[in-house]
Amino acid sequence: LIVGCGTIGGGGLLETNETHARAANSEKRINLKACMDKDTIKLKKFSENFMCEPYSDFSLAIRDNYFDFISICTPDETHYSIVKKILKSSKPPKIIFLEKPACETLKEYEELMNLSKKKSVIILVNHSRRFNSKYKAIKELILSNQLGTIIRANAIYYGGWFHNGTHILDTLFFLLNDTVIWKKINQVIDKNKLHDPTIELNGYFSKSKTNVNIYGIDESFYQLSDFDLWFTNGRIRIEDFGNNIIIEKKIINSIGERVLAPFKFKSSLDGRTEMQVAMSLICDYLDNGNFEDLLSVSFDSIKPLMVSLDQGRELFKKKYENDT
């Protein structure tokens, strides 16, 4: 069952295997049985495109079917209530595959965590870079220590601290095997979106104590999702939503200066989209019960992320109250 027939679900203009529906259809082990949406026009078009049963009422979808897993592709503010309804239903699935951000508060997270354990339902969060072979290769390079140790991390994002900041923050956590503690909030972008503003923060990694800076841009200008990671012996830049990756390593030039030069490393790319990899791993688990490859996107694993997001929001609230 796919809940939410918009763009990421597969009902928009994105006709690639980056959506839940198209990636599901590319996986032979998956039978996309049903879809659900309150928008009857979207629902009808989606069900016809993907030849699945349309439902506007969740209780009817559960009554008529049993689902091994359910994808949640609805707006951020609905995730908590929908997942809670699924977990409390008479026939909960084995897996809930949830778009990020998983929920909007730490309190919601803890409630869903307790309920999922009580009902023995696995919740996976689509932090898509964790399914990306390029990012996995970068992580392996960092762990190999060929570039030395991290000395600074800079990142830029747009579109809300919880909505897209969660993506930036989780990618940092994934690549550097660390979490962040925030010291201060520097600026608030697009203050009109007080429910989920784009905020700029300064903090440090929990283990290395290395400085971390998160910058924001008002997406009315344009959208950016970039990383600039400095190491003692090199630098990694990830630009244009991961389409441009520049890796450099320190060398000593002919006049004795320490400079950066292009560094090439081998990475195995299998040609599948992040969503296709995710769908395949879910099927592997349902086939053989091997959960190891899904641990890093499990609901358990995102608690440090939720804590860090919550901490950033609390800093924003204090700054906003002081400013007003």
C-alpha positions as CSV (number, residue, x, y, z in Angstrom):
1,L,0.0,0.0,0.0
2,I,1.2,3.5,-0.9
3,V,-0.3,6.2,1.2
4,G,0.0,9.6,-0.6
5,C,-0.3,9.8,-4.4
6,G,1.9,12.9,-4.9
7,T,5.3,13.3,-6.4
8,I,7.5,11.1,-4.2
9,G,4.7,8.4,-4.1
10,G,4.8,8.3,-7.9
11,G,1.8,10.3,-8.9
12,G,3.7,13.4,-10.0
13,L,5.7,14.3,-13.1
14,L,8.8,12.4,-11.9
15,E,8.7,9.4,-14.2
16,T,11.8,7.6,-12.8
17,N,12.6,4.8,-10.4
18,E,13.2,7.5,-7.7
19,T,9.5,7.3,-6.6
20,H,8.0,4.6,-4.4
21,A,5.5,3.3,-7.0
22,R,8.0,3.1,-9.9
23,A,10.7,1.6,-7.7
24,A,8.2,-1.0,-6.4
25,N,7.1,-1.9,-9.9
26,S,10.8,-2.4,-10.9
27,E,11.2,-5.0,-8.1
28,K,9.8,-8.4,-9.2
29,R,9.1,-9.4,-5.6
30,I,6.7,-6.6,-4.9
31,N,3.0,-6.5,-5.8
32,L,1.7,-3.0,-5.5
33,K,-1.8,-3.8,-4.3
34,A,-3.4,-0.5,-3.3
35,C,-3.0,3.3,-3.1
36,M,-4.6,5.8,-0.8
37,D,-5.2,9.6,-1.0
38,K,-7.8,12.1,0.1
39,D,-7.6,13.8,-3.3
40,T,-9.9,11.7,-5.5
41,I,-8.5,13.0,-8.7
42,K,-4.9,12.1,-7.8
43,L,-6.1,8.8,-6.4
44,K,-7.9,7.8,-9.6
45,K,-5.0,8.7,-11.9
46,F,-2.5,6.9,-9.6
47,S,-4.6,3.7,-9.4
48,E,-5.0,3.7,-13.2
49,N,-1.3,4.3,-13.9
50,F,-0.1,1.6,-11.5
51,M,-3.1,-0.8,-11.8
52,C,-3.8,-0.9,-8.1
53,E,-6.9,-0.5,-5.9
54,P,-7.8,3.0,-4.9
55,Y,-8.9,3.8,-1.3
56,S,-9.8,7.1,0.3
57,D,-10.4,5.4,3.7
58,F,-7.6,3.6,5.5
59,S,-9.9,1.4,7.5
60,L,-11.4,0.0,4.2
61,A,-7.9,-0.6,2.8
62,I,-7.0,-2.6,5.9
63,R,-10.3,-4.5,5.9
64,D,-9.9,-5.6,2.3
65,N,-6.1,-6.5,2.4
66,Y,-3.1,-7.6,4.3
67,F,0.0,-5.6,3.5
68,D,3.6,-6.8,4.1
69,F,4.7,-3.2,4.1
70,I,3.2,0.2,3.7
71,S,4.9,3.3,2.2
72,I,4.0,6.7,3.7
73,C,4.5,9.5,1.2
74,T,2.3,12.2,2.7
75,P,3.1,15.7,3.9
76,D,5.4,16.0,6.9
77,E,2.7,17.1,9.4
78,T,0.6,14.0,8.7
79,H,3.3,11.3,9.3
80,Y,2.7,11.0,13.0
81,S,-1.1,10.6,12.8
82,I,-0.9,8.2,9.9
83,V,1.7,5.9,11.4
84,K,-0.1,5.9,14.7
85,K,-3.3,4.8,12.9
86,I,-1.5,2.0,11.1
87,L,0.1,0.8,14.2
88,K,-3.2,0.7,16.1
89,S,-5.0,-1.0,13.2
90,S,-6.3,-4.6,13.3
91,K,-3.8,-5.8,10.7
92,P,-0.6,-3.8,11.0
93,P,2.1,-4.6,8.4
94,K,5.5,-6.0,9.1
95,I,7.2,-2.8,7.8
96,I,6.3,0.8,7.5
97,F,8.5,2.7,5.1
98,L,8.3,6.3,6.1
99,E,9.4,9.4,4.2
100,K,11.5,11.9,6.1
101,P,11.2,13.7,8.4
102,A,9.8,10.8,10.4
103,C,7.7,13.1,12.6
104,E,7.8,16.7,13.8
105,T,8.7,16.4,17.5
106,L,10.8,14.3,19.8
107,K,7.6,13.5,21.8
108,E,5.9,12.1,18.7
109,Y,9.0,10.1,17.9
110,E,9.1,8.4,21.3
111,E,5.4,7.6,21.2
112,L,5.7,6.0,17.8
113,M,8.8,4.1,18.9
114,N,7.0,2.6,21.9
115,L,3.9,1.7,19.9
116,S,5.9,0.1,17.1
117,K,7.8,-2.1,19.5
118,K,4.6,-3.1,21.3
119,K,3.0,-4.1,17.9
120,S,6.3,-5.7,16.6
121,V,6.2,-3.5,13.5
122,I,9.5,-2.2,11.9
123,I,9.6,1.4,10.9
124,L,12.2,2.4,8.3
125,V,12.9,6.1,7.4
126,N,13.8,7.0,3.9
127,H,17.1,8.8,4.5
128,S,17.9,8.2,0.9
129,R,21.6,9.0,0.9
130,R,22.1,5.9,3.1
131,F,21.0,3.8,0.1
132,N,23.3,5.7,-2.4
133,S,26.4,3.9,-3.5
134,K,28.3,7.1,-4.1
135,Y,27.7,8.3,-0.5
136,K,28.6,4.8,0.8
137,A,31.9,5.0,-1.1
138,I,32.6,8.5,0.3
139,K,31.9,7.2,3.8
140,E,34.4,4.3,3.2
141,L,37.0,6.8,2.0
142,I,36.6,8.9,5.2
143,L,36.8,5.8,7.4
144,S,40.0,4.7,5.6
145,N,41.7,7.9,7.0
146,Q,43.3,8.6,3.6
147,L,42.2,12.2,4.0
148,G,43.1,12.4,7.6
149,T,40.7,13.5,10.4
150,I,37.8,16.0,10.0
151,I,38.6,19.6,11.0
152,R,35.5,21.4,9.9
153,A,32.1,20.6,8.3
154,N,30.0,23.2,6.4
155,A,26.6,22.5,4.8
156,I,23.9,24.5,3.1
157,Y,20.2,23.7,2.7
158,Y,16.8,25.2,2.1
159,G,13.1,24.6,2.8
160,G,12.8,24.1,6.6
161,W,14.8,22.8,9.4
162,F,12.7,19.6,9.8
163,H,11.7,19.2,6.2
164,N,15.2,19.5,4.5
165,G,17.5,20.2,7.4
166,T,16.9,16.6,8.6
167,H,18.3,15.4,5.2
168,I,21.5,17.5,5.5
169,L,22.0,16.6,9.2
170,D,21.5,12.9,8.6
171,T,23.9,12.9,5.7
172,L,26.6,14.4,8.0
173,F,25.8,11.8,10.7
174,F,26.1,9.0,8.1
175,L,29.3,10.2,6.4
176,L,31.2,11.0,9.6
177,N,29.8,8.4,12.0
178,D,29.1,11.2,14.5
179,T,26.3,13.4,15.9
180,V,26.1,17.1,16.4
181,I,25.5,19.3,19.5
182,W,24.4,22.9,18.7
183,K,25.9,25.9,20.5
184,K,24.0,28.7,19.0
185,I,21.6,29.8,16.2
186,N,23.1,32.5,14.0
187,Q,20.2,33.5,11.7
188,V,16.7,32.6,10.7
189,I,15.8,32.5,7.0
190,D,12.2,33.0,5.7
191,K,10.8,34.0,9.1
192,N,7.3,33.8,7.6
193,K,7.5,30.0,7.9
194,L,7.5,29.9,11.7
195,H,6.2,26.4,11.8
196,D,9.4,25.1,10.2
197,P,11.8,27.9,9.4
198,T,15.2,27.5,7.7
199,I,17.7,28.2,10.5
200,E,21.5,28.6,10.5
201,L,23.4,27.0,13.4
202,N,26.9,26.5,14.7
203,G,27.8,23.5,16.8
204,Y,30.3,20.7,17.1
205,F,30.6,16.9,16.6
206,S,30.0,14.9,19.7
207,K,33.1,12.7,19.3
208,S,35.7,14.8,17.5
209,K,34.5,18.2,18.9
210,T,35.0,19.5,15.3
211,N,33.2,22.7,14.3
212,V,30.0,22.3,12.3
213,N,28.3,25.2,10.4
214,I,24.8,24.8,8.8
215,Y,23.8,27.6,6.4
216,G,20.4,28.2,4.9
217,I,19.1,29.9,1.8
218,D,15.7,31.3,1.0
219,E,14.4,29.0,-1.8
220,S,12.7,32.0,-3.4
221,F,16.2,32.8,-4.8
222,Y,17.2,29.2,-5.6
223,Q,17.7,25.8,-3.9
224,L,21.0,24.5,-2.7
225,S,22.0,21.3,-1.0
226,D,25.8,21.3,-0.6
227,F,28.5,20.0,1.7
228,D,32.1,21.2,2.2
229,L,34.2,18.9,4.5
230,W,37.7,19.8,5.5
231,F,40.2,17.1,6.7
232,T,43.8,17.3,7.9
233,N,44.9,15.9,4.6
234,G,42.2,16.7,2.1
235,R,38.8,18.0,1.3
236,I,35.4,16.7,0.0
237,R,32.8,18.9,-1.7
238,I,29.4,17.5,-2.5
239,E,27.5,20.0,-4.7
240,D,24.3,20.2,-6.8
241,F,22.3,17.7,-4.7
242,G,25.2,15.1,-5.0
243,N,25.5,15.4,-8.8
244,N,29.0,17.0,-8.5
245,I,31.5,15.4,-6.1
246,I,35.0,16.9,-5.8
247,I,37.6,15.1,-3.7
248,E,41.1,16.6,-3.2
249,K,44.1,15.4,-1.2
250,K,47.0,17.4,0.2
251,I,50.3,17.4,-1.7
252,I,53.6,19.4,-1.4
253,N,54.2,21.3,-4.6
254,S,57.5,22.2,-6.2
255,I,58.1,25.2,-4.0
256,G,57.2,23.4,-0.8
257,E,53.6,24.7,-0.4
258,R,50.8,22.5,1.0
259,V,48.1,22.5,-1.7
260,L,45.1,20.4,-2.7
261,A,45.1,18.3,-5.8
262,P,42.4,16.1,-7.4
263,F,42.1,12.7,-5.8
264,K,40.5,9.7,-7.5
265,F,39.2,6.7,-5.8
266,K,37.3,3.6,-6.9
267,S,33.6,3.1,-6.1
268,S,31.3,0.4,-7.3
269,L,28.1,1.9,-8.7
270,D,25.3,-0.5,-9.5
271,G,23.1,1.8,-11.5
272,R,20.0,1.5,-9.3
273,T,18.3,4.5,-7.8
274,E,18.3,5.0,-4.0
275,M,14.6,4.0,-3.9
276,Q,15.3,0.8,-5.9
277,V,18.0,-0.2,-3.4
278,A,15.6,0.5,-0.5
279,M,12.8,-1.6,-2.0
280,S,15.3,-4.5,-2.7
281,L,16.6,-4.4,0.9
282,I,13.0,-4.4,2.3
283,C,12.3,-7.5,0.1
284,D,15.5,-9.2,1.3
285,Y,14.4,-8.7,4.9
286,L,10.9,-10.1,4.2
287,D,12.4,-13.1,2.4
288,N,15.1,-14.1,4.8
289,G,14.8,-11.9,8.0
290,N,18.2,-10.3,7.5
291,F,17.9,-6.9,9.1
292,E,21.6,-5.9,9.2
293,D,21.4,-3.8,6.0
294,L,18.4,-1.9,7.3
295,L,19.8,-1.0,10.7
296,S,21.0,2.4,9.7
297,V,17.5,3.5,8.6
298,S,15.6,1.9,11.4
299,F,13.4,4.0,13.7
300,D,15.8,3.2,16.6
301,S,18.7,4.6,14.7
302,I,17.2,8.1,14.1
303,K,16.9,9.0,17.8
304,P,20.2,11.1,17.8
305,L,18.9,12.9,14.7
306,M,15.6,13.7,16.3
307,V,17.3,14.9,19.5
308,S,19.6,17.2,17.4
309,L,16.6,18.5,15.3
310,D,14.7,19.2,18.5
311,Q,17.6,21.0,20.0
312,G,17.9,23.2,17.0
313,R,14.2,24.0,17.2
314,E,14.4,25.0,20.8
315,L,17.3,27.4,20.0
316,F,15.1,28.9,17.3
317,K,12.2,29.3,19.8
318,K,14.4,31.2,22.3
319,K,15.9,33.4,19.6
320,Y,12.5,34.2,18.1
321,E,11.0,35.0,21.5
322,N,14.0,37.3,22.2
323,D,13.7,39.0,18.8
324,T,10.0,39.7,19.2
